[in-house]
Amino acid sequence: MPATLEVVCENDDCELDMFEMHYTYDMPDDVGIDAFECPYCTETDSLREVEL
């Protein structure tokens, strides 16, 4: 089953609380949270992976 990454945007000015990304099987293993930006505020430094 493809990996799922749950992400929180911690930018105080952003209206987006949390989102979930579903990878495909072709996603490289070394891709992490630093490769993405918030789809709402476009910040990259404010994203944090939710650890379950």
C-alpha positions as CSV (number, residue, x, y, z in Angstrom):
1,M,0.0,0.0,0.0
2,P,1.4,3.5,-0.9
3,A,2.7,5.6,2.0
4,T,0.5,8.3,3.5
5,L,2.0,11.5,5.0
6,E,-0.1,13.6,7.4
7,V,1.0,17.2,7.6
8,V,0.2,20.2,9.9
9,C,0.9,23.7,8.8
10,E,2.2,25.7,11.9
11,N,2.1,29.1,10.2
12,D,-0.1,31.3,12.5
13,D,-1.4,33.2,9.5
14,C,-2.4,30.1,7.6
15,E,-6.0,28.9,7.6
16,L,-5.1,25.3,6.7
17,D,-5.0,23.1,9.8
18,M,-4.0,19.7,8.5
19,F,-3.8,17.8,5.2
20,E,-2.9,14.3,4.1
21,M,-0.7,13.3,1.1
22,H,-0.9,9.9,-0.5
23,Y,2.2,8.8,-2.3
24,T,2.3,6.5,-5.3
25,Y,4.5,3.5,-5.4
26,D,7.0,5.4,-7.6
27,M,7.8,8.0,-4.9
28,P,11.5,7.8,-4.0
29,D,12.2,6.6,-0.5
30,D,14.2,9.7,0.5
31,V,11.4,12.2,-0.1
32,G,10.3,13.8,3.1
33,I,8.3,16.8,4.4
34,D,11.0,19.2,3.3
35,A,10.2,18.5,-0.4
36,F,6.7,20.0,-0.1
37,E,5.0,23.3,0.6
38,C,1.6,24.2,2.2
39,P,-1.0,24.3,-0.5
40,Y,-2.7,27.2,1.2
41,C,0.0,29.6,2.3
42,T,2.9,28.1,0.2
43,E,5.2,28.2,3.2
44,T,7.8,25.3,3.4
45,D,9.3,25.9,6.8
46,S,6.0,25.8,8.7
47,L,5.1,22.2,7.8
48,R,5.4,19.4,10.3
49,E,4.8,15.7,9.9
50,V,2.2,14.3,12.2
51,E,3.7,11.3,14.1
52,L,1.2,8.7,14.9
